[in-house]
Amino acid sequence: MIAFEDEKWVNLYPRVEAKWMKKGEQEEVLTPGYNRRTNYFITLFWPKKYGFVWNRFKRRRSREFRKHVSNVFQHVKRHGTKKLILFIDHAPCHKAQASRRLIRRYEIIRPRLLPKRAPKLNPTEWIVNRPLNSYVCTNRSYSNIDDVNSRATDFLRKHRRHLCT
């Protein structure tokens, strides 16, 4: 089995994009005076019938990445996979010594690095991250980070079901 790992963050600041509006009307997108961020680690499995695994954390460090890899390992083990090729990018949390040691400990996981600055080679970017960003952050304003998290969680649950069918 092949898996692609990526991390995505969603925040309170809206991403403003062009959208259709009635002639002569201008829609306002309010922004809060401060920003909050939540990080998501997402691992997409190939073939798609296995969906993806995601975890939400406040920070994006090696510690959180190791927790996510442990969850990926449990998911793979439940499905009876004998070998997993995990493609990761060059994020500092992926290349940390503790992360490397943990991945080596799981014998069925074979890590491979994607080329630097090549997001088009990672299908997680365009299958999960872009739709997530569009659904949650584009042209929307939220009063607190919990609203953002609940909308992102709702999207990820629905999208996982949609991918697996």
Steps between C-alpha positions, in 0.01 A plus 500: 500500500615854432424801721566872462536710815449874519414759757246777465402783728173687517466835672257774595614741229289440192652437160329742262441386143294621209139389512174570326289787642200691371585805294554804720534300822820444694515222757710568808723239657573606856833418658569467871764721655713198586581166343488147635617190318438125516725247329381185326722206409340312211617171348331393177513130410524364150287323375229739611277232652702536823419872519721712722596546862507844656585644839453851638758666723565849632861489388700347217803341659676168493302383803168549323633340180607192697150468648357523151739234366396271786136543396591431137679183610192384695280568196731302271522216749119477523483461122760222500753684284844342487689798355433874488700748295452837670582805288580804713621848417793689649317654797724530807268279707540220243878513499553526877713229658221377727261471203755301300557264793128438542447426131796260502342319794193418291647246261212503253533875435754603235539880490583680176562872461321697232709755308526845655247760390289250304148511646353375172662162562309457826136400429403592856541863397236493227273218623461612863681825584369728225135399544543531879641850466226600258218355712622631834698819445403666172277810532383404849555664835477328837479638850723235660727211409254238627260591217782455249595164652143368496457601134835341405415181690162485330665539158765233567243244618277556196792507258643175638165325449479643148852379410444146626191440288 
